[in-house]
Amino acid sequence: MKKLTKSLIAAGLLTASAAATADLSVNVGAMSSYYFRGVDQGVSGASLMAGADYAFDNGFYVGTWGAQLNDSELEYDLYGGYEGEYNGFTYGLGYAGYFYTESGATDFHELILSAGYSFLSAEFVFGTEDASSGPEADYTYFGLTGEYEGAYLTYGSFGKDYDGDYLEAGYGMNVQGVDLGLAYVNQLDDLNGDGKKDKQFVFTISKTFDL
C-alpha cells in the first residue's frame, strides 16, 4: 500500500445553526509514535499534538487538530460533522481534510460514514489523495471497533488504490483529568510500503479543557 499521511482524527460534514448553543473545548498532548489507521506517519520519535472542538446541542460539530512532524513541519486538519442517536443506535456523516505545511506535500479529503450500537462501532471512508504532482488516488477505509470499559480492539482495512489490513488493541484511562492511552498496532500487510509489517506500541497523553 502507498503511504497515507493523515491525522488521528475522523469527522463529518458541517452545517450548523448559528442560533444553536455550543460547547468549546481545546486539547493538548503528545504521542510516542505517530500512527493513524495502522499506518506509520514517518515521524522520528515523539510528536506533540493539539486541537479544538466546537459542539452544538443539535448534533453538529466543527474542529481542528494539528501535530508536529519532522523538521519543524506541521500537519493541520479541518473537520466538521453531524452525529445523532436513535434508540441506542448512533450514526454520523462527516468530512475531514488533512493538510501540511511542507512544500509539495499531498493533501487528503474524506467523506466519512459512521454507525454504532452498544459496544460495537464502525466507520466507512471514501477518500481522495489530492496530489500536487501526478494522478490523484482514491481509497476506501473500513474500521470495526469493539470497546469494553476503556479497552478496545479495532480491525481496519483499506481498499481501491490503497490496500492492506491491520489490527489495533488498546486501553485508555483518565487519571486526575489527564487522559492516558496505550495501543498496540499490528500490521497484517505492508501498510508503509517498506516491505515490512510493523508491530508497535504507542503511548499517548493528553489534557482537555472545557471553555
URFEN-V52283 format. One record per residue. N is the residue number from 1. RES is the residue in one letter. PSI is psi in degrees with one decimal (999 if undefined). Layout:
n = {N & N}
res = {RES & RES}
psi = {PSI & PSI}
This chain:
n = {1 & 2 & 3 & 4 & 5 & 6 & 7 & 8 & 9 & 10 & 11 & 12 & 13 & 14 & 15 & 16 & 17 & 18 & 19 & 20 & 21 & 22 & 23 & 24 & 25 & 26 & 27 & 28 & 29 & 30 & 31 & 32 & 33 & 34 & 35 & 36 & 37 & 38 & 39 & 40 & 41 & 42 & 43 & 44 & 45 & 46 & 47 & 48 & 49 & 50 & 51 & 52 & 53 & 54 & 55 & 56 & 57 & 58 & 59 & 60 & 61 & 62 & 63 & 64 & 65 & 66 & 67 & 68 & 69 & 70 & 71 & 72 & 73 & 74 & 75 & 76 & 77 & 78 & 79 & 80 & 81 & 82 & 83 & 84 & 85 & 86 & 87 & 88 & 89 & 90 & 91 & 92 & 93 & 94 & 95 & 96 & 97 & 98 & 99 & 100 & 101 & 102 & 103 & 104 & 105 & 106 & 107 & 108 & 109 & 110 & 111 & 112 & 113 & 114 & 115 & 116 & 117 & 118 & 119 & 120 & 121 & 122 & 123 & 124 & 125 & 126 & 127 & 128 & 129 & 130 & 131 & 132 & 133 & 134 & 135 & 136 & 137 & 138 & 139 & 140 & 141 & 142 & 143 & 144 & 145 & 146 & 147 & 148 & 149 & 150 & 151 & 152 & 153 & 154 & 155 & 156 & 157 & 158 & 159 & 160 & 161 & 162 & 163 & 164 & 165 & 166 & 167 & 168 & 169 & 170 & 171 & 172 & 173 & 174 & 175 & 176 & 177 & 178 & 179 & 180 & 181 & 182 & 183 & 184 & 185 & 186 & 187 & 188 & 189 & 190 & 191 & 192 & 193 & 194 & 195 & 196 & 197 & 198 & 199 & 200 & 201 & 202 & 203 & 204 & 205 & 206 & 207 & 208 & 209 & 210 & 211}
res = {M & K & K & L & T & K & S & L & I & A & A & G & L & L & T & A & S & A & A & A & T & A & D & L & S & V & N & V & G & A & M & S & S & Y & Y & F & R & G & V & D & Q & G & V & S & G & A & S & L & M & A & G & A & D & Y & A & F & D & N & G & F & Y & V & G & T & W & G & A & Q & L & N & D & S & E & L & E & Y & D & L & Y & G & G & Y & E & G & E & Y & N & G & F & T & Y & G & L & G & Y & A & G & Y & F & Y & T & E & S & G & A & T & D & F & H & E & L & I & L & S & A & G & Y & S & F & L & S & A & E & F & V & F & G & T & E & D & A & S & S & G & P & E & A & D & Y & T & Y & F & G & L & T & G & E & Y & E & G & A & Y & L & T & Y & G & S & F & G & K & D & Y & D & G & D & Y & L & E & A & G & Y & G & M & N & V & Q & G & V & D & L & G & L & A & Y & V & N & Q & L & D & D & L & N & G & D & G & K & K & D & K & Q & F & V & F & T & I & S & K & T & F & D & L}
psi = {141.5 & 148.6 & 130.3 & 130.6 & 88.2 & 171.1 & -178.8 & 1.6 & 147.0 & 132.0 & -162.5 & -176.7 & 131.8 & 126.4 & 116.8 & 147.5 & 132.2 & -20.5 & -9.8 & 144.0 & 157.3 & 160.7 & 131.3 & 133.2 & 151.1 & 154.2 & 146.5 & 150.8 & -167.6 & 154.4 & 141.9 & -32.2 & 151.7 & 100.3 & 142.0 & 123.2 & 43.4 & -2.4 & 129.8 & 123.6 & 4.2 & 19.9 & 128.7 & 113.9 & -158.6 & 161.0 & 133.9 & 151.8 & 156.8 & 154.7 & 172.3 & 141.2 & 141.6 & 108.7 & 125.5 & 152.1 & -19.1 & 6.1 & -12.4 & 155.4 & 161.2 & 152.1 & 175.7 & 153.7 & 144.1 & 156.8 & 148.8 & 130.9 & -167.8 & 154.0 & 39.6 & 12.8 & 158.2 & 150.3 & 137.0 & 137.8 & 144.6 & 133.4 & 159.9 & 161.9 & -173.9 & 135.1 & 135.6 & 173.7 & 137.6 & 114.6 & 42.8 & -6.5 & 124.8 & 150.7 & 156.1 & 155.5 & 133.3 & 169.4 & 143.4 & 137.6 & 138.6 & 122.0 & 159.0 & 144.1 & -18.2 & 131.7 & 130.5 & 3.7 & 154.1 & 131.4 & 158.1 & 146.1 & 136.3 & 140.6 & 126.2 & 126.5 & 137.1 & 153.9 & 154.8 & 155.0 & 128.3 & -124.8 & -0.6 & 140.9 & 154.2 & 151.9 & 146.5 & 130.2 & 134.2 & 114.5 & 155.4 & 130.7 & 113.4 & 79.7 & 137.4 & -23.8 & 141.6 & 175.7 & 153.9 & 156.9 & 137.7 & 146.0 & 160.7 & 158.3 & 134.1 & 128.4 & 134.2 & 125.3 & 133.8 & 136.3 & 146.8 & 110.2 & 50.1 & -18.0 & 149.9 & 158.4 & 127.1 & 134.5 & 126.6 & 144.9 & 130.4 & 151.8 & -179.7 & -123.9 & -18.3 & 157.8 & 140.7 & 156.0 & 161.0 & 163.4 & 145.0 & 130.0 & 143.0 & 175.9 & 136.6 & 148.7 & 158.9 & 123.1 & 106.7 & 46.0 & -1.1 & 129.1 & 126.0 & 139.1 & 144.3 & 126.8 & 151.2 & 117.3 & 127.4 & 103.0 & 124.6 & -16.6 & 173.2 & 83.8 & -22.3 & -11.3 & 21.9 & 12.9 & 9.5 & 164.3 & 104.0 & 145.9 & 111.4 & 134.6 & 139.7 & 126.5 & 135.1 & 148.9 & 135.3 & 162.4 & 131.8 & 137.4 & 122.6 & 126.8 & 999}
